[in-house]
Amino acid sequence: MDLLQNVLVYVTLAIAVGYILKKFFLPKALFASKNAKKSPGKACGQEDCGCH
């Protein structure tokens, strides 16, 4: 039972550290969607933006 608890604690810790790294330290450009990369200058709501 102790082994299972230790494994679960380390897995949870790894997920939490990974989330914090992704959220605060890695550049957002790595996780941008393909639509955002295609037309970064156009915002939704402009005429003929192609998003609808």
SVG drawing of the C-alpha trace seen along z (x, -y; Angstrom):
<svg xmlns="http://www.w3.org/2000/svg" viewBox="-20 -45 30 47">
<polyline fill="none" stroke="black" stroke-width="0.4" points="0.0,0.0 2.9,-2.4 4.3,-1.8 1.0,-2.7 0.7,-5.9 4.2,-7.0 3.7,-6.4 0.4,-8.4 2.1,-11.3 5.0,-11.4 2.6,-11.3 0.5,-14.1 3.6,-16.1 4.9,-15.6 1.5,-16.7 1.4,-19.8 5.0,-20.9 4.3,-20.3 1.2,-22.5 3.1,-25.3 5.9,-25.1 3.4,-25.2 1.3,-28.0 4.1,-30.4 7.4,-29.6 7.0,-28.2 6.1,-30.6 2.5,-30.7 3.6,-30.4 4.3,-26.7 0.7,-26.0 -1.1,-28.3 -3.7,-26.7 -3.2,-26.4 -6.0,-29.0 -4.1,-31.6 -0.9,-31.0 -2.7,-31.3 -3.9,-34.9 -2.4,-36.5 -3.2,-40.0 -7.0,-39.5 -9.3,-39.5 -12.7,-38.0 -15.4,-40.5 -13.8,-42.2 -15.4,-41.9 -14.5,-38.7 -12.2,-37.3 -12.9,-33.7 -13.7,-32.5 -17.4,-31.9"/>
</svg>
